[in-house]
Amino acid sequence: MQTRIDNKKIVLGVCGGIAAYKSVELLRLLNKQGAKVRVVMTQNARSFVGPLTFEALSGYPVCFDLFQNSDSKKDSSIKHIDWARDADAVIIAPATANIIGKFANGIADDALSTFMLALTAPVLLCPSMNSQMYANKAVCRNLSMLRADGYFIVEPKAGELACGDSGPGRLPEPKDILDRLLHCLAPKDLKDKKVLVTAGPTREPIDPVRFISNPSSGKMGYSIARAAEHRGAEVVLVTGPTNLPDPVNVKVIRVETAKEMALAVFEHMEEARIIIKAAAVSDYRPVNLAKQKIKKGKDEITLFLKKNQDILKELGRKKKNQVLVGFAAETENLEINAEKKLAEKKLDIIAANLVDSLSSGFGTDTNRVTLFYKDKTKEALPEMGKDDLAHILLDRIVKVLDVSR
Ligand SMILES: Cc1cc2nc3c(=O)[nH]c(=O)nc-3n(C[C@H](O)[C@H](O)[C@H](O)COP(=O)(O)O)c2cc1C
């Protein structure tokens, strides 16, 4: 499966901090995503994790000494220059207070700090240390200097630290560092654009403990919100109930019912340039909400349902210069239903899929959709990860924006 860091050359810089063990996990995650990762370590990092671990997992010798490699060969190649020239991006995780001081002041007295001076690729710096050290004035000053120099700083998480203290200083989880790497490498073609995304199911209450809903996990909408944020957009995500964590730098509005979703969407639609409706909104809601739990009694009971407002149709009616994109999950007649929806709701693009397969639709990590465009053309996409599909959809939206400019 193609990912956005497939075949990218990433250098992972590891320093002598207690969180060095997490960089092993990070390396594995980057490898899994198809990146080619080389590791440069400080001498002190070797007291925490052996270079052999990184060498075995990365498939490359590790550079920890300007004059020697982990495979103990004296090497005539100038690794710190060659690797710096080659790198698409660099992640320093964990970044110690010491290395931050060196980077900020251009000191080059070991393999990692020397490598950094020869570098032009973007750097993601992940400080991790005791919270008093992190609050130290010199460390703060050094971090501000690096920020001004164009380093991307990934703020440490607050929580219980290895030293027993509690506060900011924990290295973020590898998946969160990967998320910031993707942000760092993504084109910023949605900069200054406001994007409104909806995701997840809605719940229509029947009584205080029951509701009508559907199995939407919210993954597609969350992938779109993350991808748009990576590409520089200001993103509002209106989401029904899901188990997914809030995407970084995204304004998340959590709702339950279709009515609440409609209110939140209409409140934010005016300011949005792009609106993508990936939520699976209930078409109907119970007419009456029982105040108490409905007791088991008769063999059959009747539930009267009332049609909910069609949010997408209303958006189509109200839209001014927005690009409006919808999703259609169908169980039959995909093309006919999608084209009908596209026209009726005045959409620019509709992503339609048949929810009859295990790899496509509700709850899965992959999706296979056909995109139908306003100009009556269509594009059948192969099965792919929802993150990749989100970027392809945004690529197509950027094209629509370019045409309408
Ligand atoms: C057990 C232990 C844990 C440490 N953890 C950290 C840490 O998490 N962050 C940090 O900045 N320094 C930490 N230090 C201090 C660094 O190892 C020390 O400042 C060292 O000079 C860093 O070297 P380097 O930046 O070249 O890797 C720790 C030291 C010890 C002994």
The ligand as a Gaussian input file, in Angstrom:
#p B3LYP/6-31G(d) Opt

LIG

0 1
 C       19.280000       7.742000      33.603000
 C       19.403000       9.042000      32.852000
 C       18.340000       9.517000      32.166000
 C       18.428000      10.734000      31.458000
 N       17.356000      11.184000      30.760000
 C       17.445000      12.359000      30.108000
 C       16.318000      12.857000      29.379000
 O       15.270000      12.220000      29.316000
 N       16.457000      14.043000      28.744000
 C       17.602000      14.763000      28.780000
 O       17.643000      15.857000      28.204000
 N       18.680000      14.310000      29.456000
 C       18.643000      13.134000      30.112000
 N       19.722000      12.673000      30.794000
 C       20.940000      13.453000      30.771000
 C       21.701000      13.236000      29.484000
 O       22.006000      11.850000      29.330000
 C       22.966000      14.088000      29.480000
 O       22.623000      15.448000      29.490000
 C       23.865000      13.770000      28.318000
 O       24.940000      14.670000      28.314000
 C       23.125000      13.877000      26.992000
 O       24.001000      13.577000      25.946000
 P       23.598000      13.650000      24.399000
 O       22.772000      14.850000      24.241000
 O       24.886000      13.743000      23.681000
 O       22.896000      12.374000      24.101000
 C       19.655000      11.457000      31.487000
 C       20.725000      10.952000      32.185000
 C       20.610000       9.765000      32.871000
 C       21.811000       9.238000      33.615000

